[in-house]
């Protein structure tokens, strides 16, 4: 083709067909219902899935996997039995967030340790540290199962093997969450009781915002802990993600609304009612669905995450 003919096609608005990647990244009008349009991804060529699609994919992934339904409930049951053995006497509302994603789950780890042995106790901190280690191992395992399911070739053995490699990264997430919670306890009371609760919610949402992608990033990329944390934060800073909205939604769902609807929530008992155990299973499903949604969103934009920090707009 001569230069003259090429120029003619350029002037006439000719454009080559979009690639498969561009088609997947383009927002679909039918993807988000009109009433949920404010939750859709931003304009531009962002590859982030919308929030409704992410939550739906997360719930479908967990609900269609017997392992992802059974393992969280077994963890909740084993954790409750272990804590009762240590001296926990309730309330049973703690079951609602036993399987909560860090830092919400980390917050309850600290609360449980203090409820058994009192605040400012070395034994309470030791128990909290044990709970954090157990939570890190649990979330590494379920994250491996989730990633395997999202990749389309679910394998329990492969999920367990891949998830075990993410334990150091998940442990770092829990340690950062624990540190943020302790810092907020020292600083937020200075703002007055009216802002202390809201501030605690925002602290939890901020940790979710920056570190929610760590499990999937650690499993799929196999980088060091520090680089995995950095890449999760860089992904959160990418435009068009609506990631902050999803982080706030999760925190507001998990704490305190989810625990307030627990049957017999104020019951001080080591033997919860059957309705409470059923609700604990439902709550674990909600937590796992959000975790799967975060993993799904990371996998959708993983190739687009920059190798260097995203420059801030002036």
RAQUIQUI-V259126 format. One record per helix or strand of 2 or more residues. SS is the DSSP state (~ for helix, > for strand). FROM is the first residue (numbers start at 0). TO is the last residue. Records with the same first field share a line. If there is no record, write none. Layout:
SS = FROM-TO, FROM-TO
This chain:
~ = 2-10, 19-24, 33-38, 50-62, 65-85, 91-96, 103-116, 121-149, 155-163, 166-190, 192-210, 213-220, 224-236, 242-259, 273-303
